[in-house]
C-alpha cells in the first residue's frame, strides 16, 4: 500500500500510476511546491498547530495523519508567507500543487476530495473579487442589490449542484459547501449595508424589512467554521454593522460610522464578549478589536481606557500583558511625535535612520507598514503606486514589519512582486518588543521633513484619504 501511494505522489499531476490503492487505510496529504522558499510547511486545525511537514529540495512533500488524532473537516496549511485551507476526511489521499509566485491562483488539487477542494478554492477566488463587486454595486438601491445577491447565490448553488452530480459529495462536505455559499451571501449584504449607511444616507431608510432576515438563523459559535475565512469575514462585517446600530441608538450622528473610532471599536469589543462562546473565536475578535482600538487611539487616555475595559474581560494573562505592551509601543506614534531616529534597513543591507532618508529625498513622507505574511500587501502596493504617480512631491515608503530572521523572504517578495526597492525598507533593531510590531500592520503616517508625525490613524483605501493628504501637503 505504501509503495503504491508513493508512486501516486511522485507522479503528481502526471498521467502515470493512476490507479488508487484499493486497500489504503491511512489519511494523507502530499504534493509539490514550485518556486519554494522554505524547507517546511505547517499544518493547523481550528487555529491550533498540528505539525510541521518537511519539504524536499525538489519541492515535494508528503504527510500521514495520526489516526488517533485525526478529525475530518477544514485544515489550514501555511507556507511562509502564504496560507490556504483544505477539506479532508478519513482515508483520503489528497494531493495539491502550488506555485508561490501566484499562490492562490495556481493552487490545484488532485486525488481524493479534489472536486471538493477545487470548489472551495474557486469560491475563495470569487470571494476575493467581491471587493470589486461591492464597489460596482453599492450605489444601487437596496432592493436592486438584494436581487443581485439573490442571483449570485443561485449561480453558486447551481454550480454546486452540477459538481455534486459529477462527484457525489459526502453529506459533511455538502453541508460545508452550502455554508460557504450562505456566508458569502450574508457577507455581501453586510458590506453593502455598511457602505450605504456611511456614504449614501438616502438609501438607509429604503432597506427592505427582510434584508437582514438571515441574521435570525446565524450560528455565531460554529466550531466547524471557526478558522474558515468566509465565516470570519462575515462575522467581522456583521460586528461592524452591529456596533454602528448600537451607536445610532445611543447617539444618531455621522461619528457612528467611523469604524476606527474608539467608541465604535469599544462597541465591537463588548458585543464580541457577549456573543462568542467558542474560545478561539472569542479571543480572536476581542484581541483583534483591542489591538485596533489601541492602534487607532489618539492619546494616552484612550489607550488607558481600552486597557481598563479589557481588564474586565476573562482574558488569559499573557494576552492581556501583550496588549498592555502594545499600548506602550503605540504611544510612540501619536501626532506630534518625532520619529526621525527610527531605524530602517534597505534591501541592499544598508542601515539608515529615517532622517537620512528624508534628507536624501528632500520630500515629506507617507510611510505604510506591511507584512509578507498578509496577502493584502499586493492590493496595498497597487494603491500606493497609484498615489505615487499622482503625488510625485511625496515619497511613499514601504516599511516591512516582519522579524529580522525573515530578511531573505522579504527580499524575495520584493523581487517576486516587482516592488520598487528604492522606496522599500525594513524595521531593524527592535529589541525585546520585536513581536509587537506585527500589530502595526497597515499603519499610515504622514511625516514632515523634520521627521515629525503630522497625521496618523489613516487608511489609504478611505475615499477621504487624498483630501487628508492634500491638507498635509498644503500646511
SULKA-V647585 format. One record per residue. N is the residue number from 0. SS is DSSP state (2 for helix, 1 for strand, 0 for the rest). OMEGA is omega in degrees with one decimal (NA if undefined). Layout:
n=N ss=SS omega=OMEGA
n=N ss=SS omega=OMEGA
//
This chain:
n=0 ss=0 omega=-177.9
n=1 ss=2 omega=-179.9
n=2 ss=2 omega=178.6
n=3 ss=2 omega=179.8
n=4 ss=2 omega=179.8
n=5 ss=2 omega=175.4
n=6 ss=2 omega=178.6
n=7 ss=2 omega=-179.9
n=8 ss=2 omega=-171.9
n=9 ss=2 omega=178.3
n=10 ss=0 omega=-178.7
n=11 ss=0 omega=176.8
n=12 ss=0 omega=173.4
n=13 ss=0 omega=-173.5
n=14 ss=0 omega=-176.1
n=15 ss=0 omega=172.2
n=16 ss=0 omega=-173.0
n=17 ss=0 omega=-175.7
n=18 ss=0 omega=178.5
n=19 ss=0 omega=-179.2
n=20 ss=0 omega=-174.9
n=21 ss=0 omega=-173.4
n=22 ss=0 omega=-178.0
n=23 ss=0 omega=-177.4
n=24 ss=0 omega=-178.2
n=25 ss=0 omega=175.8
n=26 ss=0 omega=-171.0
n=27 ss=1 omega=159.3
n=28 ss=1 omega=179.0
n=29 ss=1 omega=178.1
n=30 ss=1 omega=-174.4
n=31 ss=1 omega=175.5
n=32 ss=1 omega=-179.2
n=33 ss=1 omega=-177.3
n=34 ss=0 omega=-178.7
n=35 ss=0 omega=178.9
n=36 ss=0 omega=-179.3
n=37 ss=0 omega=-178.6
n=38 ss=0 omega=175.2
n=39 ss=1 omega=168.4
n=40 ss=1 omega=-178.1
n=41 ss=1 omega=-176.3
n=42 ss=1 omega=-179.5
n=43 ss=1 omega=169.8
n=44 ss=1 omega=-180.0
n=45 ss=0 omega=177.8
n=46 ss=0 omega=177.8
n=47 ss=1 omega=-179.3
n=48 ss=1 omega=178.8
n=49 ss=1 omega=-175.6
n=50 ss=1 omega=171.1
n=51 ss=1 omega=-177.2
n=52 ss=1 omega=179.4
n=53 ss=1 omega=175.2
n=54 ss=0 omega=-178.0
n=55 ss=0 omega=-179.3
n=56 ss=0 omega=178.7
n=57 ss=0 omega=177.2
n=58 ss=0 omega=-177.5
n=59 ss=1 omega=176.1
n=60 ss=1 omega=173.1
n=61 ss=1 omega=-175.8
n=62 ss=1 omega=174.4
n=63 ss=1 omega=177.7
n=64 ss=0 omega=174.3
n=65 ss=0 omega=-172.8
n=66 ss=0 omega=-174.9
n=67 ss=0 omega=-178.0
n=68 ss=0 omega=-173.3
n=69 ss=0 omega=172.7
n=70 ss=0 omega=-179.9
n=71 ss=0 omega=176.5
n=72 ss=1 omega=-175.5
n=73 ss=1 omega=172.8
n=74 ss=1 omega=175.6
n=75 ss=1 omega=169.9
n=76 ss=1 omega=-179.4
n=77 ss=1 omega=174.2
n=78 ss=1 omega=-168.6
n=79 ss=0 omega=6.6
n=80 ss=0 omega=-173.2
n=81 ss=1 omega=174.5
n=82 ss=1 omega=177.5
n=83 ss=1 omega=-178.2
n=84 ss=1 omega=170.5
n=85 ss=1 omega=179.2
n=86 ss=1 omega=-178.5
n=87 ss=1 omega=177.2
n=88 ss=0 omega=-176.1
n=89 ss=0 omega=178.9
n=90 ss=0 omega=-178.2
n=91 ss=0 omega=166.9
n=92 ss=1 omega=-175.8
n=93 ss=1 omega=-178.9
n=94 ss=1 omega=174.1
n=95 ss=1 omega=-179.9
n=96 ss=1 omega=-178.2
n=97 ss=1 omega=175.2
n=98 ss=1 omega=-173.7
n=99 ss=2 omega=-179.6
n=100 ss=2 omega=175.1
n=101 ss=2 omega=-164.9
n=102 ss=2 omega=-175.3
n=103 ss=2 omega=-176.0
n=104 ss=2 omega=-175.4
n=105 ss=2 omega=-174.8
n=106 ss=0 omega=-178.5
n=107 ss=1 omega=-177.3
n=108 ss=1 omega=170.6
n=109 ss=1 omega=-178.8
n=110 ss=1 omega=178.8
n=111 ss=0 omega=178.7
n=112 ss=0 omega=177.6
n=113 ss=2 omega=-179.8
n=114 ss=2 omega=180.0
n=115 ss=2 omega=-175.0
n=116 ss=2 omega=175.2
n=117 ss=2 omega=173.8
n=118 ss=2 omega=178.6
n=119 ss=2 omega=178.7
n=120 ss=2 omega=176.7
n=121 ss=2 omega=178.8
n=122 ss=2 omega=178.4
n=123 ss=2 omega=-178.3
n=124 ss=2 omega=176.0
n=125 ss=2 omega=179.5
n=126 ss=2 omega=177.7
n=127 ss=2 omega=179.3
n=128 ss=2 omega=179.2
n=129 ss=2 omega=175.9
n=130 ss=2 omega=179.2
n=131 ss=2 omega=-179.7
n=132 ss=2 omega=179.3
n=133 ss=2 omega=-179.2
n=134 ss=2 omega=179.2
n=135 ss=2 omega=-170.4
n=136 ss=2 omega=-173.7
n=137 ss=0 omega=178.0
n=138 ss=0 omega=178.4
n=139 ss=0 omega=-175.4
n=140 ss=0 omega=178.4
n=141 ss=2 omega=-180.0
n=142 ss=2 omega=179.3
n=143 ss=2 omega=-179.5
n=144 ss=2 omega=177.1
n=145 ss=2 omega=178.3
n=146 ss=2 omega=179.0
n=147 ss=2 omega=-179.8
n=148 ss=2 omega=175.4
n=149 ss=2 omega=-179.7
n=150 ss=2 omega=178.5
n=151 ss=2 omega=-179.6
n=152 ss=2 omega=179.8
n=153 ss=2 omega=176.8
n=154 ss=2 omega=179.0
n=155 ss=2 omega=-178.7
n=156 ss=2 omega=177.2
n=157 ss=2 omega=177.5
n=158 ss=2 omega=178.9
n=159 ss=2 omega=179.4
n=160 ss=2 omega=-179.8
n=161 ss=2 omega=179.0
n=162 ss=2 omega=178.3
n=163 ss=2 omega=177.8
n=164 ss=2 omega=-178.1
n=165 ss=2 omega=-169.4
n=166 ss=2 omega=-175.3
n=167 ss=0 omega=-179.0
n=168 ss=0 omega=176.2
n=169 ss=0 omega=178.2
n=170 ss=2 omega=-179.5
n=171 ss=2 omega=-179.8
n=172 ss=2 omega=179.2
n=173 ss=2 omega=177.2
n=174 ss=2 omega=178.4
n=175 ss=2 omega=-178.0
n=176 ss=2 omega=179.4
n=177 ss=2 omega=176.3
n=178 ss=2 omega=177.8
n=179 ss=2 omega=179.5
n=180 ss=2 omega=-178.5
n=181 ss=2 omega=-174.6
n=182 ss=2 omega=171.1
n=183 ss=2 omega=178.8
n=184 ss=2 omega=179.1
n=185 ss=2 omega=-176.9
n=186 ss=2 omega=177.4
n=187 ss=2 omega=-179.3
n=188 ss=2 omega=177.8
n=189 ss=2 omega=-178.1
n=190 ss=2 omega=176.6
n=191 ss=2 omega=-179.0
n=192 ss=2 omega=179.1
n=193 ss=2 omega=-177.6
n=194 ss=2 omega=-176.9
n=195 ss=2 omega=177.3
n=196 ss=2 omega=-176.6
n=197 ss=2 omega=-170.4
n=198 ss=2 omega=-177.6
n=199 ss=0 omega=-175.7
n=200 ss=2 omega=-177.3
n=201 ss=2 omega=178.8
n=202 ss=2 omega=-171.0
n=203 ss=2 omega=-177.6
n=204 ss=2 omega=179.8
n=205 ss=2 omega=178.0
n=206 ss=0 omega=-178.6
n=207 ss=0 omega=-177.0
n=208 ss=0 omega=-177.4
n=209 ss=0 omega=-176.0
n=210 ss=0 omega=-178.7
n=211 ss=0 omega=-176.6
n=212 ss=2 omega=-178.9
n=213 ss=2 omega=-178.6
n=214 ss=2 omega=-178.6
n=215 ss=2 omega=-174.0
n=216 ss=2 omega=-176.9
n=217 ss=0 omega=170.5
n=218 ss=0 omega=-177.2
n=219 ss=0 omega=179.8
n=220 ss=0 omega=-179.4
n=221 ss=0 omega=-177.4
n=222 ss=2 omega=-178.9
n=223 ss=2 omega=-174.0
n=224 ss=2 omega=-169.2
n=225 ss=0 omega=179.1
n=226 ss=0 omega=-175.6
n=227 ss=0 omega=-171.5
n=228 ss=2 omega=-177.8
n=229 ss=2 omega=178.0
n=230 ss=2 omega=-179.5
n=231 ss=2 omega=179.9
n=232 ss=2 omega=177.0
n=233 ss=2 omega=-178.8
n=234 ss=2 omega=-179.8
n=235 ss=2 omega=-178.5
n=236 ss=2 omega=174.2
n=237 ss=2 omega=-179.4
n=238 ss=2 omega=177.7
n=239 ss=2 omega=-179.4
n=240 ss=2 omega=-178.8
n=241 ss=2 omega=178.1
n=242 ss=2 omega=177.5
n=243 ss=2 omega=179.3
n=244 ss=2 omega=177.7
n=245 ss=2 omega=-179.6
n=246 ss=2 omega=-178.7
n=247 ss=2 omega=176.6
n=248 ss=2 omega=-178.3
n=249 ss=2 omega=-173.9
n=250 ss=0 omega=-175.1
n=251 ss=0 omega=-179.5
n=252 ss=0 omega=-179.6
n=253 ss=2 omega=179.4
n=254 ss=2 omega=-179.5
n=255 ss=2 omega=-176.0
n=256 ss=2 omega=176.1
n=257 ss=0 omega=-174.4
n=258 ss=0 omega=177.7
n=259 ss=0 omega=-178.1
n=260 ss=0 omega=178.3
n=261 ss=2 omega=-178.8
n=262 ss=2 omega=-179.7
n=263 ss=2 omega=-179.7
n=264 ss=2 omega=176.0
n=265 ss=2 omega=177.4
n=266 ss=2 omega=179.1
n=267 ss=2 omega=175.7
n=268 ss=2 omega=-177.0
n=269 ss=2 omega=178.2
n=270 ss=2 omega=179.9
n=271 ss=2 omega=-179.4
n=272 ss=2 omega=-177.7
n=273 ss=2 omega=-171.5
n=274 ss=2 omega=-170.4
n=275 ss=0 omega=176.3
n=276 ss=0 omega=176.3
n=277 ss=0 omega=-171.3
n=278 ss=2 omega=-176.5
n=279 ss=2 omega=178.6
n=280 ss=2 omega=-177.8
n=281 ss=2 omega=-178.9
n=282 ss=2 omega=-178.7
n=283 ss=2 omega=-174.8
n=284 ss=2 omega=179.3
n=285 ss=2 omega=-178.6
n=286 ss=2 omega=178.7
n=287 ss=2 omega=179.9
n=288 ss=2 omega=177.4
n=289 ss=2 omega=178.5
n=290 ss=2 omega=178.7
n=291 ss=2 omega=-179.2
n=292 ss=2 omega=177.4
n=293 ss=2 omega=-178.4
n=294 ss=2 omega=-178.9
n=295 ss=2 omega=178.6
n=296 ss=0 omega=-177.8
n=297 ss=0 omega=179.1
n=298 ss=0 omega=-178.1
n=299 ss=2 omega=-176.5
n=300 ss=2 omega=-179.8
n=301 ss=2 omega=177.5
n=302 ss=2 omega=-179.1
n=303 ss=2 omega=178.1
n=304 ss=2 omega=177.9
n=305 ss=2 omega=-178.6
n=306 ss=2 omega=177.7
n=307 ss=2 omega=177.2
n=308 ss=2 omega=-178.7
n=309 ss=2 omega=-179.6
n=310 ss=0 omega=178.7
n=311 ss=0 omega=177.4
n=312 ss=0 omega=180.0
n=313 ss=0 omega=-179.8
n=314 ss=0 omega=173.3
n=315 ss=0 omega=-175.5
n=316 ss=2 omega=-177.8
n=317 ss=2 omega=178.3
n=318 ss=2 omega=179.5
n=319 ss=2 omega=178.9
n=320 ss=2 omega=178.3
n=321 ss=2 omega=178.8
n=322 ss=2 omega=175.9
n=323 ss=2 omega=178.6
n=324 ss=2 omega=177.7
n=325 ss=2 omega=177.5
n=326 ss=2 omega=179.0
n=327 ss=2 omega=178.0
n=328 ss=2 omega=-177.3
n=329 ss=2 omega=-179.2
n=330 ss=2 omega=177.2
n=331 ss=2 omega=-171.1
n=332 ss=2 omega=175.4
n=333 ss=0 omega=176.8
n=334 ss=0 omega=-178.5
n=335 ss=0 omega=179.5
n=336 ss=0 omega=179.9
n=337 ss=1 omega=179.0
n=338 ss=0 omega=-175.8
n=339 ss=0 omega=-179.1
n=340 ss=0 omega=179.9
n=341 ss=0 omega=-174.6
n=342 ss=1 omega=-176.5
n=343 ss=1 omega=179.8
n=344 ss=1 omega=178.1
n=345 ss=1 omega=180.0
n=346 ss=0 omega=179.7
n=347 ss=0 omega=176.2
n=348 ss=0 omega=179.2
n=349 ss=0 omega=179.1
n=350 ss=1 omega=-179.5
n=351 ss=1 omega=159.8
n=352 ss=1 omega=-176.1
n=353 ss=2 omega=-178.5
n=354 ss=2 omega=178.4
n=355 ss=2 omega=178.5
n=356 ss=2 omega=178.2
n=357 ss=2 omega=-179.2
n=358 ss=2 omega=-179.2
n=359 ss=2 omega=-177.0
n=360 ss=2 omega=-179.7
n=361 ss=0 omega=179.8
n=362 ss=0 omega=168.6
n=363 ss=1 omega=-172.0
n=364 ss=1 omega=164.8
n=365 ss=1 omega=178.4
n=366 ss=1 omega=177.2
n=367 ss=1 omega=-178.1
n=368 ss=1 omega=-180.0
n=369 ss=1 omega=-179.5
n=370 ss=0 omega=176.3
n=371 ss=0 omega=-177.5
n=372 ss=0 omega=179.2
n=373 ss=0 omega=-170.0
n=374 ss=0 omega=-179.3
n=375 ss=0 omega=-179.6
n=376 ss=2 omega=179.0
n=377 ss=2 omega=177.5
n=378 ss=2 omega=-179.8
n=379 ss=2 omega=-179.5
n=380 ss=2 omega=176.7
n=381 ss=2 omega=178.1
n=382 ss=2 omega=179.7
n=383 ss=2 omega=178.6
n=384 ss=2 omega=176.6
n=385 ss=2 omega=-180.0
n=386 ss=2 omega=-179.7
n=387 ss=2 omega=178.6
n=388 ss=2 omega=-176.8
n=389 ss=2 omega=-176.1
n=390 ss=0 omega=-178.1
n=391 ss=0 omega=179.4
n=392 ss=0 omega=179.3
n=393 ss=1 omega=169.8
n=394 ss=1 omega=177.2
n=395 ss=1 omega=-175.9
n=396 ss=1 omega=172.1
n=397 ss=1 omega=-179.4
n=398 ss=1 omega=179.4
n=399 ss=1 omega=-173.3
n=400 ss=0 omega=-177.8
n=401 ss=0 omega=-177.8
n=402 ss=0 omega=-177.4
n=403 ss=2 omega=-177.8
n=404 ss=2 omega=179.1
n=405 ss=2 omega=-176.5
n=406 ss=2 omega=-178.6
n=407 ss=2 omega=176.6
n=408 ss=2 omega=178.2
n=409 ss=2 omega=179.9
n=410 ss=2 omega=179.4
n=411 ss=2 omega=177.3
n=412 ss=2 omega=178.0
n=413 ss=2 omega=178.6
n=414 ss=2 omega=-175.1
n=415 ss=2 omega=-176.1
n=416 ss=0 omega=175.4
n=417 ss=0 omega=176.6
n=418 ss=0 omega=-176.8
n=419 ss=0 omega=-174.6
n=420 ss=2 omega=179.9
n=421 ss=2 omega=-175.4
n=422 ss=2 omega=-179.3
n=423 ss=1 omega=179.8
n=424 ss=1 omega=179.0
n=425 ss=1 omega=176.2
n=426 ss=1 omega=-179.4
n=427 ss=0 omega=173.5
n=428 ss=0 omega=-176.6
n=429 ss=0 omega=177.9
n=430 ss=2 omega=-173.6
n=431 ss=2 omega=-177.6
n=432 ss=2 omega=-171.9
n=433 ss=2 omega=-176.7
n=434 ss=2 omega=-178.2
n=435 ss=2 omega=-174.3
n=436 ss=2 omega=176.5
n=437 ss=2 omega=-180.0
n=438 ss=2 omega=179.7
n=439 ss=2 omega=-179.6
n=440 ss=0 omega=177.3
n=441 ss=0 omega=176.9
n=442 ss=0 omega=179.9
n=443 ss=1 omega=177.9
n=444 ss=1 omega=172.2
n=445 ss=1 omega=-170.2
n=446 ss=1 omega=-180.0
n=447 ss=0 omega=-174.3
n=448 ss=0 omega=173.4
n=449 ss=0 omega=-179.0
n=450 ss=0 omega=-179.8
n=451 ss=1 omega=177.7
n=452 ss=1 omega=178.9
n=453 ss=1 omega=177.3
n=454 ss=1 omega=177.1
n=455 ss=0 omega=178.4
n=456 ss=0 omega=-176.9
n=457 ss=0 omega=179.3
n=458 ss=0 omega=-175.9
n=459 ss=0 omega=178.7
n=460 ss=0 omega=176.7
n=461 ss=0 omega=179.2
n=462 ss=0 omega=-177.9
n=463 ss=0 omega=-174.0
n=464 ss=2 omega=-176.2
n=465 ss=2 omega=174.7
n=466 ss=2 omega=178.4
n=467 ss=2 omega=177.7
n=468 ss=2 omega=179.5
n=469 ss=2 omega=176.9
n=470 ss=2 omega=177.9
n=471 ss=2 omega=-177.3
n=472 ss=2 omega=-176.9
n=473 ss=0 omega=179.7
n=474 ss=0 omega=NA
//
